[in-house]
Structure formats: structure tokens, C-alpha cells
Amino acid sequence: MSKRSGNGSEERVDGPEAFRAAFGVSRETAERLTLYAALLGRWSKVQDLVAPGTLTEIWSRHFADSAQLLALIPEEARVLVDLGTGAGFPGLVIAILAAERGGAGLEVHLVESNGRKCSFLRDVARQTGAFVEIHATRIENVASQRIVSAADVVTARALAPLDRLLGLAEPLMGAQALGLFAKGRDFASEIESAGRSWAFELTAHISRTDPDSRILAVRRPVRR
């Protein structure tokens, strides 16, 4: 992963030591992520969990891309719901990293409808000791939207266009909740399209893994 620092320089994050330097995590956390990477490689031989071409770039394309969201999560947040978790990005990575900042206080819910992916998530959570609740259900189900009474943070990565994503996230969001949605280079057109159906407060953060992409921080979405 290349990232831009405050002085415009770039840094490669292509393994556990580089990840530790970039995100300031402990050796123990890096070891948990190394185990995660090994499990992802093993499971991917029989189950399509991520795009095959990204398996050699796990630390940049998946771990670093997920980890950057942690800095945007308010310290007082207690409940996080990750929509369409897939292979655990970003929710499971956030749960592993959050443990370092007293993260047992952050209740992380992973929502994923694919049963095999849920089995993978359970295996990773068990072997890494991550504190997560895994829900094998579709987000659109009314039951899914009652997982928590009110989430403090809702996250999603590569799940749906922002317009549809707000429809999925809004029922879970409390009055002060924050939505953190990783978006690619078409983020501006997604914002414009969503604005036709939704009113919302928005801050767009430059992605550390791709300066042309954004992390969209959304509050108070209301359908027009």
C-alpha cells in the first residue's frame, strides 16, 4: 500500500512490519493479522472470499484499507455494525485492531448472508480471539435491522452505491451515529446521485490506500 504522509511522501505497507509502522499496532496484533492472512489464503483455495488477484496484496488491499477507518471512529463509540462483511473487511480487521485501545468496549457486529463466508469469519474470530458477533442474514431483512437498537457506527466496503447503502444503513443508525463507507474513484457521482433521494451531512476523507478514493463519513441521513 502506498500512502501519503503529511509532507507528501509515500510509504509502502506490504507486510506485518510495515503495517505496524503505518498504524502503530503491537507485534501481537500484527501476529493476529498474519494468522488472518494465512487463513484467508487457505480458505480461498476452496471458497471465493476475495478477488484472486488481491491475495498477494492482502496487507495493502484488505488490511490497510480496512484499518484506516479505525482512526475515524469516535472514542466513545460502543456499537459498530459492518454491512456485507464478506471476508471480514473492514469489520473484522477493525475488531482486531480496536482491542489495542480498550476495544473490548467496542461491540462489533458482522452482517453477512453467505453461509460459507460466515464459517470463515467464525474461524478467523476463534483463532485470532477477535470479539465479534456474526449474523448470517441479509441486511434487507427486518430482523437484520433489529440486530441492535441503535448503532454508533455503521461501516461498509464495496457493498452498494451510496444511495442504496444509505437505505440499508439508516434503520440501524442512532441519532448521533456515523456511517463510514469506503468508496472508489466514482465517489463524486455516487454522492450526487444519493443527494437526489437523501439529505445527509458528509465529510469525505482521502483514502490512505488510494488518493483518488474516499472514506465517506455520513451523519443524519434522511430520505427526501
C-alpha positions in Angstrom: 0.0 0.0 0.0 1.3 3.5 -0.7 0.1 6.3 1.5 0.8 10.0 1.5 2.1 11.4 4.7 1.7 15.0 5.8 4.8 16.0 3.8 3.6 14.3 0.7 6.0 11.4 0.8 4.8 7.8 0.1 5.3 4.7 2.2 4.8 1.1 1.2 2.8 -1.2 3.5 3.4 -4.7 2.2 3.7 -6.9 5.3 3.3 -7.0 9.0 6.3 -4.8 10.0 5.3 -2.1 7.5 1.7 -2.4 8.8 2.9 -1.9 12.4 4.9 1.2 11.4 1.9 2.7 9.4 -0.8 2.1 12.0 1.1 1.9 15.3 -0.1 -1.5 16.4 1.6 -4.0 18.6 3.6 -7.0 17.5 0.8 -9.2 18.9 -1.8 -7.5 16.8 0.4 -7.9 13.7 0.7 -11.6 14.5 -3.1 -11.9 14.7 -3.4 -10.3 11.3 -0.6 -12.6 10.0 -2.7 -15.6 11.1 -5.8 -14.0 9.5 -3.8 -13.7 6.2 -2.8 -17.4 6.4 -6.4 -18.4 7.0 -7.6 -16.3 4.1 -5.1 -17.9 1.8 -6.1 -21.4 3.0 -9.8 -20.9 2.7 -9.6 -19.2 -0.6 -8.3 -22.4 -2.2 -11.9 -23.8 -1.9 -14.0 -20.7 -1.5 -14.0 -17.4 -3.4 -13.6 -14.9 -0.5 -11.8 -12.1 -2.3 -10.7 -11.4 -5.8 -7.9 -14.0 -6.5 -5.6 -11.2 -7.8 -5.6 -9.5 -4.4 -4.4 -12.4 -2.4 -0.8 -11.4 -2.9 -1.7 -7.9 -1.7 -3.6 -8.7 1.5 -1.8 -6.3 3.7 -2.4 -3.3 1.4 -5.7 -4.1 -0.5 -7.5 -5.5 2.5 -5.9 -5.0 5.9 -4.6 -1.4 5.4 -7.7 -0.4 3.5 -9.8 -1.6 6.5 -7.5 -0.3 9.2 -7.7 3.3 8.1 -11.3 3.5 9.2 -10.4 3.0 12.9 -9.0 6.5 13.2 -12.3 7.9 12.1 -14.4 6.0 14.8 -15.2 8.2 17.8 -13.6 7.1 21.0 -17.0 6.9 22.7 -18.5 4.6 20.1 -19.7 1.4 21.7 -21.6 -0.5 18.9 -20.4 -1.0 15.3 -22.3 -2.8 12.6 -20.4 -3.8 9.4 -22.7 -4.5 6.5 -21.9 -7.1 3.9 -18.8 -8.1 5.7 -17.6 -10.7 3.2 -14.2 -11.9 4.2 -14.1 -9.5 7.1 -13.3 -6.2 5.6 -13.5 -3.8 7.2 -15.4 -5.0 10.3 -13.2 -8.0 11.5 -10.0 -6.0 10.9 -11.4 -3.1 13.0 -12.4 -5.5 15.8 -8.8 -7.0 15.9 -7.2 -3.5 16.0 -9.7 -2.0 18.4 -8.7 -4.4 21.1 -5.5 -2.3 21.5 -7.4 0.8 22.5 -9.5 -1.0 25.1 -11.6 -2.4 22.2 -13.4 -4.9 24.4 -15.7 -1.9 24.8 -16.5 -1.8 21.1 -19.2 -4.3 20.2 -18.7 -5.3 16.6 -21.5 -6.9 14.6 -20.7 -8.5 11.2 -23.6 -9.0 8.9 -23.1 -11.4 6.0 -25.7 -13.5 4.1 -23.2 -16.1 2.6 -23.1 -19.1 4.9 -19.6 -20.2 3.9 -18.2 -16.7 4.4 -19.8 -16.7 7.9 -18.0 -20.0 8.6 -14.7 -18.4 7.6 -15.4 -15.4 9.8 -16.1 -17.6 12.7 -12.8 -19.5 12.1 -10.8 -16.3 12.0 -12.5 -14.8 15.0 -11.9 -18.0 17.0 -8.3 -18.3 16.1 -7.4 -14.6 16.5 -9.5 -14.1 19.6 -11.5 -11.3 18.0 -14.6 -10.1 19.8 -17.3 -10.1 17.2 -21.0 -11.1 16.7 -21.6 -12.8 13.3 -25.1 -12.6 11.8 -25.8 -14.9 8.9 -28.6 -12.9 7.4 -29.5 -10.5 4.6 -29.2 -6.8 5.6 -32.6 -6.0 4.0 -34.5 -8.3 6.4 -36.4 -6.6 9.1 -34.9 -9.0 11.6 -31.4 -7.9 10.5 -32.3 -4.3 11.1 -33.2 -5.2 14.7 -29.7 -6.6 15.5 -29.0 -3.6 17.6 -31.4 -0.9 18.9 -29.1 1.8 17.6 -25.5 1.5 16.2 -23.0 4.2 16.9 -21.1 3.4 13.7 -22.1 1.6 10.5 -19.4 0.6 8.1 -19.4 -0.9 4.6 -16.9 -1.6 1.8 -17.6 -2.4 -1.8 -21.2 -3.3 -1.0 -23.5 -1.0 -2.9 -23.9 2.5 -4.4 -24.2 5.2 -1.7 -27.9 5.8 -2.5 -28.8 2.2 -1.7 -26.2 2.0 1.1 -28.0 4.7 3.0 -31.2 2.8 2.7 -29.6 -0.2 4.3 -27.7 1.7 7.0 -30.3 4.3 8.1 -32.6 1.9 10.0 -29.6 0.8 12.1 -28.3 4.3 12.8 -29.0 6.2 16.1 -29.5 10.0 16.1 -25.7 10.6 16.5 -24.5 7.6 14.5 -21.7 7.8 12.0 -21.6 5.9 8.7 -18.2 5.2 7.3 -18.3 4.0 3.7 -15.2 3.2 1.6 -15.7 4.4 -2.0 -13.6 4.3 -5.1 -12.9 6.8 -7.8 -16.5 7.3 -8.7 -17.3 8.7 -5.2 -18.4 12.1 -6.5 -21.0 10.7 -8.8 -22.3 8.5 -6.0 -22.6 11.5 -3.7 -24.5 13.4 -6.4 -26.9 10.5 -7.1 -27.6 9.9 -3.4 -28.3 13.6 -2.9 -31.4 13.3 -5.1 -33.0 10.9 -2.7 -31.3 11.7 0.6 -30.4 14.7 2.8 -27.3 14.0 4.9 -24.2 15.5 6.5 -21.0 14.5 4.7 -17.2 14.6 5.2 -15.1 13.0 2.5 -11.7 11.8 3.8 -8.9 11.0 1.3 -8.2 7.3 1.4 -4.7 6.3 2.6 -4.6 3.4 0.2 -5.7 5.3 -2.9 -5.6 9.1 -3.0 -8.3 9.1 -5.7 -10.7 7.2 -3.4 -12.6 8.5 -0.3 -13.9 7.4 3.0 -17.3 9.0 3.2 -18.3 9.9 6.8 -22.1 10.4 6.8 -24.4 11.6 9.6 -28.1 12.1 9.9 -29.3 10.6 6.6 -33.0 11.5 5.9 -34.9 10.3 2.9 -36.3 13.2 0.9 
